[in-house]
Amino acid sequence: MGRLLFVNVQYYERNRLYLYENLNIVPKSRKLLPKDRRILDRLGENLRLARLRRKYSAEIVAERAGISRTTLWSIETGNSASSLSTLIQILSVYGLENDLISVAEDDRLGRKIQDAQLRVGKRVPKK
């Protein structure tokens, strides 16, 4: 089984490199604004600190989250190519998945914009 898996990985990597080099198919690069880059870096650092506080190794977290150690490292360094579902898997290992629900929950700016656009109906004429 292990030999078959190794051969499949080699086959996949060889084909991926062929597609990238010969057919000019390259993965999309994500351009981020500097402030967004800082946010991702801070999020990655917070995830790393959460792991270290719990005294979990990267291998343990990756295994429990069902991801590779490289993917975990990528997220902890602020790589923008990671998916939201991968983030949720990692947060679940730490028991912090419900923290994601609170994002944009108290949207003060959105409420101010909404309130500013509310129309006040005309008053009923007095008799």
Sequence and secondary structure as in RCSB ss.txt:
>XXXX:A:sequence
MGRLLFVNVQYYERNRLYLYENLNIVPKSRKLLPKDRRILDRLGENLRLARLRRKYSAEIVAERAGISRTTLWSI
ETGNSASSLSTLIQILSVYGLENDLISVAEDDRLGRKIQDAQLRVGKRVPKK
>XXXX:A:secstr
 HHHHHHHHHHHHHHHHHHHHHS          HHHHHHHHHHHHHHHHHHHHTT  HHHHHHHHTS HHHHHHH
HTT TT  HHHHHHHHHHHT GGGGGGTTSS HHHHHHHHHT          
